[in-house]
Amino acid sequence: MKIVSISSELAPFSKTGGLADVARSLPKALQRLGHKVIIITPLYGL
């Protein structure tokens, strides 16, 4: 399955709380199960 994950935070790039950790861990777990995952997150600081 192809999955797109969209998050306002993504560890280690932008992290203010637990969301960044989940936004990183969940797609990794889905990839280990054989799914194709793309993560979309804002580019802060420009």
N, C-alpha and C positions, 0 to 999 in steps of 0.2 A: 504494500500500500504506500502511496505517496502522501506525506503529511507536511503541512506548513504550520510552523509554530510562530506566533507573533507575540512579542513581549516588550514591555517598556524598559526592562532591565535584563542583563545577561552577564553572569559572572564569567570571567574576571573583568570584563570591559566596563560595565556600568552596574554598580551594586550599592543599594542603600538598605536592603533588607533581605528577607528570605526568598522573595520572588525570584531574584537573580539566580539563586542556587537551584530552585526547582526548574526554572527556564533552561538551565544547563543540564541538569540530571535527567529530566524526563525524555528529551530527545535522544540522549545517549542510550537510555534503556530501550527506547523504541527501535533504534538502529540495531542494537544487539538482537532484537527479535526479528530482524530482517526487513524492516521498513526503511524507506528512503525519506529522510527528514531534512527540511530546509528551515532555517531559523531567520526571522526578520525582526530587526530591532533598530531603533533610531540611532543615528550617529551624533552623539552629544559632543559639545566642546569645540565646534568649528565656527 
